[in-house]
Amino acid sequence: MSTSRSEARRKAKEPRARVLDFVRAEGLLSRGDGILAACSGGPDSTALVLLLHGLRKTFGLRLALGHVN
């Protein structure tokens, strides 16, 4: 059974929506907060950076990256 393009897009958005709901429910971020994210370049830290980048406008975040290896 193949997945439709719209179904694939919906599933791809679920993690971001879940994180956004969690962040709001727990009060983890406030408008204008600054975040320094450590990034090794691996898949986990790259996913984190992309997620945080996507939340920048929602929370007015100042995002900085520190590369660690």
SVG drawing of the C-alpha trace seen along z (x, -y; Angstrom):
<svg xmlns="http://www.w3.org/2000/svg" viewBox="-3 -39 39 41">
<polyline fill="none" stroke="black" stroke-width="0.4" points="0.0,0.0 1.5,-3.4 1.3,-6.5 -0.1,-9.6 2.0,-12.7 -0.3,-14.6 -0.2,-11.7 3.6,-11.7 3.7,-15.5 1.3,-15.1 3.4,-12.4 6.6,-14.5 5.0,-17.4 3.9,-15.3 7.3,-15.5 7.4,-19.3 3.8,-19.6 4.4,-17.2 7.5,-19.1 5.7,-22.4 2.8,-21.1 5.3,-19.8 7.3,-23.0 4.1,-25.1 2.6,-22.7 5.8,-22.7 6.5,-26.4 10.1,-25.6 10.5,-28.6 9.4,-32.2 9.3,-34.8 12.7,-36.2 14.7,-33.4 18.2,-32.7 19.4,-29.1 22.9,-27.9 22.7,-24.4 25.7,-22.1 25.9,-20.4 28.3,-17.6 26.9,-17.4 25.5,-13.9 21.8,-13.1 20.5,-13.7 22.0,-17.1 21.2,-18.1 17.6,-17.2 17.6,-19.2 19.0,-22.3 16.4,-22.0 13.7,-21.7 14.9,-24.7 15.3,-26.7 11.7,-25.9 10.6,-27.2 12.5,-30.5 9.7,-32.5 7.0,-30.9 8.9,-32.0 11.0,-34.8 14.1,-32.8 17.7,-33.9 19.5,-30.7 23.2,-30.2 25.1,-27.0 28.3,-25.6 30.0,-22.9 31.5,-20.1 33.2,-17.0"/>
</svg>
